Amino acid sequence: MSNAFGKIVILGAGLAGLTVAESLRAEGYDGAITLVGAEAHAPYQRPPLSKGFLLGTTQAAQLVMRSPELLAKKGIHLKVDAGATVIDRAARRVTLSSGEILDYTGLAVCTGARLRPLPLPGAGSQGIFGLRSLDDARTLATALETAHHVVVIGGGFIGLEVAAAARKKSLDVTVLEAAPRLMSRVVAAQISQFYHDLHTAHGTHIVCNAVVTELVTQDGRIVAVRTQEGQEFAADLLIVGIGVIPDTAMAATAGIVCAANAGNAISVDACSRTSDPAIVAAGDCTARHMDDGTWRCLESVQNAMEQGKSAASALLGRNRPFTATPWFWSDQYNAKLQIAGLSGGFDQTVRRDTPGAAASFSLFYFRNGSLIAVDSINQPADHTAARRILDNNLPLTPAQVTDATLPLISGC
Ligand SMILES: Cc1cc2nc3c(=O)[nH]c(=O)nc-3n(C[C@H](O)[C@H](O)[C@H](O)COP(=O)(O)OP(=O)(O)OC[C@H]3O[C@@H](n4cnc5c(N)ncnc54)[C@H](O)[C@@H]3O)c2cc1C
């Protein structure tokens, strides 16, 4: 397909879509590239939305990854405000919301994910917000200026980052988490406890085992939430942070195979290929096959970039499997959490403290004696070493972990 007659269409102008487009050029593809985005914006970074953007320390202009002009210089035709509505695989064409039809020789589906809706009556009332897009962040930032009692449903990464931003604005903040501890899907109890203490020390009220079952509204506005346990929390601003759903309805309707046990995300192999040889997929809309046989959505910057690069290669008939160790980060107050690897199924954890630094340590997860993941808090050197160890399958003993005077990588 690396000739001037190719027509590659990319659906979704987020990080994954942008990476596919730029990687195609980097690999020497000189045919047409059309990057189609449903939002009104050129590709922008999402992670700062729940961090500096809400605090006003990061401006919208700083989020832009590539301007339309820069993309045009690379021969990438960006169409914004242009959601695709239909993929016709037999005819190899997509229809946009405007009715325009784009033919393709290769298609990349990078449609990301959308907010999981709160399944309760009143969820559309005024004062209730989610955070996925720049437009969401703008609306939320404005609402935070006049709010008093903020309730966050969901003690995951985004809920906690938003809670920290709201507390920094001196608002009264309560986080309600249905599980027995914070971020329980991803981290071990010791890390959850660290964050519970951190948020509590900053004055946030954290309530775990709190399942919200009722939204109390007055004149169409949220005023309180009630939990299954019978507690009521006043709220003039409610943030729903209960995760996302892969945006794959269009792909599924077109018959592209999706993983029913992974939120119906598009099933891709390590090279980002889908069930259709002319179609690749990358980023939050995909599920990747794991070694234990399950399908998993990784929902991270690294995943969007690595799958995007693999997808571009696959469109050019090349193999570039994404095999690197997954990594992720989250910033809450003065604590930077960096995660390397996937800790699911661990049977042992070993803690490595940084001498003389109270809020700086790493937790190493082992399964059957082998390292599978490391969570580092304010310890970037451990994170870097962990990725090297996991990427290269280097040996590591618990003794090396516990004694912070010993290097993690022998010989370093
Ligand atoms: C607030 C927030 C904070 C985050 N913080 C972190 C972090 O600290 N670290 C980290 O690693 N990750 C973080 N993430 C996750 C990370 O941003 C995502 O994993 C990444 O943006 C995924 O990129 P993507 O291109 O797959 O999807 P998206 O960025 O969601 O882009 C997909 C795009 O496709 C568009 N689209 C959907 N349907 C169509 C259609 N039919 N036609 C055309 N376009 C369509 C969407 O409008 C969207 O613009 C955060 C995410 C959010 C929302």
The ligand as an ORCA input file, in Angstrom:
! r2SCAN-3c Opt
* xyz 0 1
  C      -9.086     13.287     32.011
  C      -8.178     12.200     31.536
  C      -6.947     12.005     32.176
  C      -6.087     11.003     31.733
  N      -4.882     10.835     32.365
  C      -4.013      9.891     31.904
  C      -2.722      9.737     32.501
  O      -2.371     10.428     33.460
  N      -1.886      8.789     31.976
  C      -2.238      8.006     30.911
  O      -1.443      7.164     30.445
  N      -3.469      8.123     30.346
  C      -4.346      9.045     30.820
  N      -5.589      9.172     30.236
  C      -5.974      8.224     29.175
  C      -5.448      8.661     27.833
  O      -5.679     10.041     27.629
  C      -6.161      7.833     26.754
  O      -5.799      6.492     26.978
  C      -5.780      8.253     25.352
  O      -6.170      9.593     25.119
  C      -6.448      7.340     24.338
  O      -6.268      7.864     23.056
  P      -7.247      7.426     21.867
  O      -6.759      8.165     20.677
  O      -7.359      5.963     21.829
  O      -8.681      7.924     22.298
  P      -9.242      9.402     22.461
  O      -8.188     10.290     23.019
  O     -10.516      9.248     23.220
  O      -9.556      9.873     20.979
  C     -10.571      9.288     20.212
  C     -11.214     10.355     19.383
  O     -12.095      9.718     18.467
  C     -13.235     10.521     18.311
  N     -14.339      9.731     17.747
  C     -15.168      8.881     18.378
  N     -16.058      8.358     17.522
  C     -15.776      8.887     16.313
  C     -16.350      8.757     15.024
  N     -17.379      7.953     14.824
  N     -15.803      9.457     14.009
  C     -14.745     10.279     14.210
  N     -14.190     10.460     15.415
  C     -14.684      9.767     16.445
  C     -13.495     11.022     19.709
  O     -14.319     12.171     19.691
  C     -12.071     11.317     20.184
  O     -11.714     12.635     19.883
  C      -6.468     10.169     30.653
  C      -7.723     10.346     30.034
  C      -8.559     11.355     30.466
  C      -9.900     11.547     29.803
*
